[in-house]
């Protein structure tokens, strides 16, 4: 994918003030089509702040601004192949030692416990017949 800015130049950070400035400038233009002065404004936003074309269009239309501010203020969160701490925690298997000393996955232990409860109830029901 082609970058919007040369690597030797530092890209300024997209802020709420910047997004509101571009939104206000877009509102002063006639129409919502990506042509003429509005297209130039979109391209300026893209090149200056490194946002994608659709993101720039959405900012000029006042859409999804909060998400883009989050994305560009914390780029490490959105890096390809980068998992958030929450995602990492989901992927970890919690293991505990069972009564007989072997390591068992917590979910597996829950299934075993539930199955044992079910068997115990069946045995009690059978005894009452």
C-alpha positions as CSV (number, residue, x, y, z in Angstrom):
1,X,0.0,0.0,0.0
2,X,1.3,3.4,-0.9
3,X,2.1,5.7,1.9
4,X,0.6,9.2,1.9
5,X,3.7,10.9,3.2
6,X,7.4,10.5,2.7
7,X,9.1,8.5,5.5
8,X,11.5,11.3,6.4
9,X,8.7,13.7,7.3
10,X,6.9,13.3,10.6
11,X,3.2,13.1,10.3
12,X,1.2,15.5,12.5
13,X,-1.3,13.8,14.9
14,X,-4.9,13.9,14.0
15,X,-6.8,15.6,16.9
16,X,-10.3,16.6,17.6
17,X,-9.5,20.2,16.8
18,X,-8.0,19.3,13.4
19,X,-11.0,17.0,12.6
20,X,-13.4,19.8,13.5
21,X,-11.5,22.3,11.5
22,X,-11.7,20.1,8.4
23,X,-15.3,19.4,9.0
24,X,-16.1,23.1,9.3
25,X,-14.2,23.8,6.1
26,X,-16.1,21.0,4.3
27,X,-19.4,22.4,5.5
28,X,-18.5,25.8,3.9
29,X,-18.3,24.1,0.5
30,X,-21.3,23.3,-1.5
31,X,-22.4,19.7,-2.0
32,X,-21.1,16.4,-0.6
33,X,-19.6,14.9,-3.7
34,X,-15.8,14.2,-3.7
35,X,-15.1,16.7,-6.5
36,X,-13.4,20.1,-6.9
37,X,-12.5,22.0,-3.7
38,X,-14.0,19.2,-1.5
39,X,-11.7,16.7,-3.2
40,X,-8.7,18.9,-2.7
41,X,-9.6,19.3,1.0
42,X,-9.9,15.5,1.3
43,X,-6.6,15.0,-0.3
44,X,-5.0,17.6,1.9
45,X,-6.3,15.8,5.0
46,X,-5.0,12.5,3.6
47,X,-1.5,13.7,2.8
48,X,-1.1,15.9,5.9
49,X,-2.4,13.4,8.5
50,X,-1.8,10.1,6.8
51,X,-5.5,9.0,6.9
52,X,-6.9,6.8,4.2
53,X,-9.3,8.1,1.5
54,X,-12.4,6.7,3.1
55,X,-11.4,8.0,6.5
56,X,-10.8,11.5,5.1
57,X,-14.2,11.4,3.4
58,X,-15.9,10.2,6.6
59,X,-14.2,13.0,8.6
60,X,-15.3,15.6,6.1
61,X,-18.8,14.2,6.5
62,X,-18.6,14.2,10.3
63,X,-18.7,10.4,10.6
64,X,-16.7,8.0,12.8
65,X,-14.4,10.8,13.9
66,X,-14.0,9.4,17.5
67,X,-12.8,6.0,16.1
68,X,-10.3,7.7,13.8
69,X,-9.0,9.9,16.6
70,X,-8.5,6.7,18.7
71,X,-6.8,4.9,15.8
72,X,-4.4,7.7,15.0
73,X,-3.6,8.7,18.6
74,X,-2.7,5.0,19.5
75,X,-1.4,3.5,16.3
76,X,0.2,0.5,18.1
77,X,-3.3,-0.7,19.0
78,X,-4.2,-1.0,15.3
79,X,-1.0,-2.4,14.0
80,X,-1.4,-5.6,11.9
81,X,-0.7,-8.7,13.9
82,X,-0.8,-6.7,17.1
83,X,-3.2,-8.1,19.8
84,X,-4.6,-6.0,22.6
85,X,-4.1,-7.1,26.1
86,X,-7.7,-8.1,26.2
87,X,-7.3,-10.3,23.1
88,X,-4.1,-11.8,24.5
89,X,-6.0,-12.7,27.7
90,X,-8.7,-14.4,25.7
91,X,-6.2,-16.6,24.0
92,X,-4.5,-17.8,27.1
93,X,-5.5,-21.1,28.5
94,X,-6.0,-21.2,32.2
95,X,-4.8,-24.4,33.6
96,X,-5.2,-25.7,37.1
97,X,-4.0,-28.8,38.8
98,X,-6.8,-31.4,39.4
99,X,-7.2,-33.5,42.5
100,X,-5.0,-36.3,41.1
101,X,-2.2,-33.9,40.3
102,X,-2.5,-33.6,36.5
103,X,-2.8,-30.2,34.8
104,X,-6.3,-29.6,33.3
105,X,-7.7,-26.7,31.3
106,X,-10.3,-24.8,33.4
107,X,-12.9,-25.3,30.7
108,X,-12.2,-29.0,30.6
109,X,-12.4,-29.1,34.4
110,X,-15.8,-27.4,34.3
111,X,-17.1,-30.0,31.8
112,X,-15.8,-32.8,34.0
113,X,-17.4,-31.2,37.1
114,X,-20.7,-30.8,35.3
115,X,-20.6,-34.3,34.0
116,X,-19.9,-35.7,37.5
117,X,-22.8,-33.7,38.9
118,X,-25.1,-35.1,36.3
119,X,-23.9,-38.7,37.0
120,X,-24.4,-38.1,40.7
121,X,-28.0,-36.9,40.2
122,X,-28.7,-39.9,37.9
123,X,-27.4,-42.2,40.6
124,X,-29.6,-40.6,43.3
125,X,-32.6,-40.7,41.0
126,X,-31.9,-44.4,40.3
127,X,-31.7,-45.1,44.1
128,X,-35.1,-43.5,44.7
129,X,-36.9,-45.8,42.2
